[in-house]
Amino acid sequence: MTNWKDFFTNTQIRLIDDYQLTINKTTMDEFAIDDALALSVSKQISPPVIRLWTHDKTIVLGIPDTRIPHKEEAVSFLQQHGFQTIVRNSGGLAVVLDKGVLNLSLLLPNGNKIGIHQGYEVMVSFIRDILYAETDAIEAYEIVGSYCPGDYDLSINGKKFAGISQRRVRNGVAVQIYIAVEGSGQERAKLIQEFYTQGLQGQQGKFDYPTVQPDTMRSLSELLNKPITVDEMKQKITDSLTNHSLEWTKSALTEEEQANYDKRKQQMEDRNKKALGNLV
């Protein structure tokens, strides 16, 4: 297994928390920010970045989700329940974001030397290290019945609490994970289960959409049988960096990153308008 620390040696680390950014953000902005940072890391005008963010009541869709037979009914169902919907620019399928879900991105240079599986393994190693004091039972394999299933689902005792995606921007790598820290994993899964029920209405569809089984999903707090907050998870991340004697500094976007963000935000808006039309 790849060790995450091998990618953060002999360099300063930028830690960017969404609370530090002055942009009035939507979830589309979050993916545009990661793209802008990946470009800086790619050109090595920025050291590796660890970025943290949360967004309330949002369903992030994958491109295949926008091709579901009854898209209008499915998206309208989510919106009627108070969730905004956006289409992301990285791989995967529908996931739930709310205030109890921490999103974390590792932005690394030298993408030509980092294989796809290696990129995922960096994140797995990082999360295991952060939570080493809480559990040594985190496993990485596909949890059948979860939403947005993948080979690197993170689970404890067969119950998924996190999923990883990956995006390449030139020579920069953005490895992105959502971690269900607080709340009910099953309730989130029921929402996505109903999204697919509304979207398929008994049809097969051109894509193999997951048959979501809510019992496969939990939050980290549920699995550890102790309350853990998003803020406490953030503290665990900074503590881990300090404990490993890594140099890190809190940071915001540079002027060049802001300009690249503006361009990538427009691309996200165009993508979403094309995929969702008037449902955006």
SEFIPA-672733 format. One record per residue (C-alpha): residue in one letter; z negated, x negated, y. Coordinates in steps of 0.02 Angstrom, whole numbers, padded with zeros to 5 digits, always signed. Example, Ala and Ser with C-alpha at 12.3 -4.5 7.8 and 13.67 -1.06 7.14 Angstrom:
BEGIN
a-00390-00615-00225s-00357-00684-00053
***
This chain:
BEGIN
m+00000+00000+00000t+00045-00062+00174n-00104-00112+00283w-00093-00039+00458k-00181-00190+00536d-00032-00299+00492f+00067-00207+00626f-00064-00227+00763t-00109-00412+00753n-00089-00538+00893t-00048-00405+01021q-00127-00288+01146i-00129-00105+01094r-00098+00037+01216l-00205+00190+01184i-00139+00346+01270d-00240+00506+01267d-00154+00663+01332y-00300+00692+01450q-00248+00536+01547l-00072+00600+01584t-00043+00701+01742i+00111+00792+01673n+00085+00980+01658k+00137+00975+01476t+00212+01096+01353t+00230+01046+01172m+00411+00996+01207d+00342+00867+01328e+00238+00787+01191f+00390+00742+01087a+00484+00683+01241i+00337+00569+01285d+00339+00493+01111d+00526+00459+01129a+00499+00374+01297l+00362+00265+01225a+00466+00225+01070l+00604+00162+01185s+00482+00045+01275v+00412-00018+01111s+00588-00040+01044k+00634-00152+01191q+00465-00239+01173i+00421-00208+01354s+00269-00117+01284p+00151-00169+01145p+00122-00047+01002v+00053+00121+01058i-00073+00240+00983r-00057+00411+01063l-00171+00562+01045w-00137+00741+01097t-00180+00922+01062h-00092+01085+01105d-00158+01260+01084k-00074+01405+00992t+00096+01328+00957i+00206+01334+00803v+00317+01181+00791l+00474+01224+00692g+00592+01111+00600i+00780+01130+00616p+00793+01220+00446d+00668+01350+00509t+00791+01399+00646r+00920+01441+00511i+00811+01563+00416p+00904+01729+00386h+00792+01837+00497k+00748+01710+00632e+00723+01837+00771e+00596+01938+00672a+00504+01782+00614v+00490+01701+00785s+00447+01867+00868f+00305+01888+00742l+00230+01721+00796q+00250+01760+00980q+00169+01930+00959h+00018+01839+00888g+00006+01731+01044f+00095+01576+00980q+00233+01487+01074t+00370+01413+00966i+00468+01252+00989v+00589+01151+00882r+00541+00969+00860n+00656+00819+00856s+00580+00739+00701g+00593+00796+00521g+00495+00929+00430l+00461+01115+00435a+00344+01235+00525v+00167+01178+00566v+00025+01256+00664l-00051+01173+00817d-00209+01231+00903k-00361+01154+00987g-00433+01106+00818v-00281+01003+00769l-00267+00823+00826n-00093+00749+00840l-00082+00561+00827s+00070+00449+00847l+00089+00266+00802l+00233+00189+00899l+00293+00025+00825p+00432-00100+00863n+00555-00183+00742g+00613-00024+00660n+00752-00121+00575k+00618-00212+00475i+00508-00061+00436g+00569+00048+00293i+00545+00236+00295h+00412+00232+00159q+00326+00086+00242g+00315+00184+00405y+00226+00326+00314e+00111+00204+00225v+00056+00129+00391m-00009+00299+00444v-00092+00334+00276s-00182+00167+00287f-00235+00202+00466i-00310+00372+00427r-00401+00309+00273d-00476+00169+00378i-00533+00288+00515l-00620+00401+00389y-00686+00267+00270a-00867+00308+00314e-00838+00492+00276t-00737+00486+00115d-00639+00374-00002a-00551+00523-00083i-00400+00540+00031e-00239+00546-00070a-00057+00546-00016y+00065+00652-00117e+00156+00818-00096i+00043+00970-00101v+00152+01107-00173g+00113+01272-00087s+00065+01193+00079y+00167+01218+00236c+00283+01076+00285p+00260+00991+00116g+00306+00808+00096d+00277+00654-00011y+00143+00592+00109d+00037+00748+00130l-00144+00694+00152s-00269+00787+00045i-00443+00782-00029n-00468+00860-00200g-00294+00934-00193k-00319+01023-00026k-00205+00968+00116f-00275+00932+00289a-00137+00828+00369g+00051+00800+00367i+00158+00655+00426s+00332+00648+00502q+00433+00504+00568r+00564+00476+00702r+00669+00323+00743v+00722+00293+00924r+00837+00142+00933n+00726+00004+00863g+00563+00096+00892v+00470+00193+00758a+00364+00347+00797v+00254+00393+00649q+00174+00560+00691i+00034+00652+00603y-00055+00817+00631i-00235+00820+00570a-00320+00989+00548v-00493+00933+00604e-00581+01097+00643g-00559+01279+00599s-00484+01363+00446g-00340+01281+00355q-00311+01440+00256e-00295+01549+00412r-00164+01431+00482a-00072+01435+00316k-00074+01626+00314l+00016+01625+00481i+00156+01514+00415q+00161+01614+00253e+00196+01772+00353f+00325+01680+00460y+00427+01645+00302t+00398+01822+00237q+00466+01893+00399g+00606+01766+00406l+00668+01785+00227q+00631+01969+00190g+00669+01940+00007q+00826+01838+00035q+00850+01663-00034g+00913+01577+00123k+01021+01420+00128f+00869+01305+00128d+00729+01290+00000y+00589+01356+00110p+00412+01329+00044t+00318+01468-00042v+00158+01446+00057q-00005+01469-00039p-00146+01471+00089d-00275+01408-00036t-00189+01237-00035m-00238+01207+00147r-00404+01159+00226s-00469+01073+00382l-00556+00906+00373s-00720+00988+00424e-00704+01109+00278l-00665+00972+00154l-00807+00859+00209n-00925+01007+00222k-00983+00950+00393p-00927+00991+00570i-00810+00861+00644t-00730+00891+00814v-00566+00828+00884d-00663+00724+01011e-00763+00645+00870m-00602+00601+00780k-00539+00517+00938q-00700+00418+00947k-00679+00363+00766i-00508+00294+00812t-00571+00190+00957d-00721+00134+00854s-00603+00076+00716l-00500-00027+00838t-00657-00108+00908n-00732-00140+00737h-00574-00232+00685s-00586-00340+00843l-00418-00276+00905e-00382-00282+01090w-00341-00112+01160t-00331-00033+01331k-00312+00145+01391s-00146+00172+01476a-00029+00298+01557l+00161+00304+01570t+00251+00172+01671e+00385+00217+01799e+00524+00175+01676e+00440+00277+01539q+00425+00424+01658a+00613+00416+01691n+00651+00407+01504y+00531+00550+01474d+00627+00657+01600k+00790+00625+01506r+00714+00659+01335k+00629+00817+01399q+00798+00884+01452q+00866+00844+01279m+00721+00939+01200e+00754+01089+01312d+00939+01087+01268r+00897+01072+01082n+00777+01219+01090k+00896+01328+01189k+01033+01295+01062a+00919+01327+00913l+00818+01475+00977g+00922+01549+01118n+00828+01686+01209l+00679+01664+01092v+00625+01505+01184
***
